[in-house]
Amino acid sequence: MTKLVKITVETEAGEKTDLDLSNHRAPQLEHIIKSEPLSAGHYVVYWRALSDDGHPIKGSIPFKVR
Amino acid sequence: MAFDVWSISIIIFKFISYAATLLSAGSFLFAVILKPNAKLSPKSWNILAIVLAILASFLLIPLNVGLFNDDGFSGMFDFEIFKIVIDSPIGDSTLYRILGLIILLVGLHFTGILHNFIGAIAVLIISWSFTQIGHLSNIEPSLIKLLLILHLLGVAYWIGAFIPLYRAANGLLPDEETADLAHRFGQWAVYIVIGLFIAGLIMAFNLLASPSQLFSTEYGRTLGFKILIFFALLGLAALNKLRLVPALKTSQPNAAKRLRQSIMLESLLVATIFIITAILTTVTQLPAHH
């Protein structure tokens, strides 16, 4: 199980917004976090989490809003 | 393996923390087990190693905050992420390590049984700190944690001998006394190294799903490289025991110099193992178990 540490949404223009994770700090297998509505365009979500054995893990998810 | 400025910084400080911590613990073990001449291990050097270990261990906290935040230097001081890191295995491990090191430091000011008792508690707490984090921390059975503790105590005893033996072979003791000290160290070392190796092997089997992962995975290959360096270290240790120490006992020319060179090379190989361990615990992923 992982503990979410930081999630950042980046727009095509390079603007970054950190999502509020204050209600999502408990370690879980799956995390569902809502963001503000997004306008059409390409985005990248950068996420960072802490595994239960203390390892930092990170990834990115590119997606497109039509 | 993905390296960035944060992971490289964490690897460097982990290396310093491992080396200084195990050297501090090892100096205590060497002194208690072999009771060498006190001038071989100046108290000031022991204090320096412990302080360095405390600082390096402590600095891993803000460095991990910086890694998670990935927002430049100021990102190391994010209080929300700091709380998450402190309340994680990273925080637990650091707390126990620093606690053990402080107790070790306090123990230096005592002598006799009190010194030995306080030091033993400290060394056990320090060893325990390494079981709170990392790939082995969640593996069942819990016996694996005991193996890690024994593995680390063995490593500490081994490297705790480097400075005293080097100084002895550098003229602080006559050749015959140096040979006697090295011989007594070696008598214990045979069993400790065998135990260290077996413990390491069992841990490796628990980390990898199969021996083939030693070659087929990045983690396995890195671990395999560590094992190769260990065998090189073993070869040097055997050379010391079977050739150099007997040569020193009979005061053969250059025997002391060759022993010093061998100890220097052993130190380098141990440092390499610590760096590989820091890399394994920072930027590699455990292979999948099926």
Interface residues (C-beta under 8 A of the other chain):
Chain A: K3 V5 K6 R25 Y46 R48 L50 D52 D53 G54 H55 P56
Chain B: N64 L67 F68 N69 D70 I81 I84 V85 S88 P89 I90 S93 Q132 I133 G134 H135 S137 N138 T281
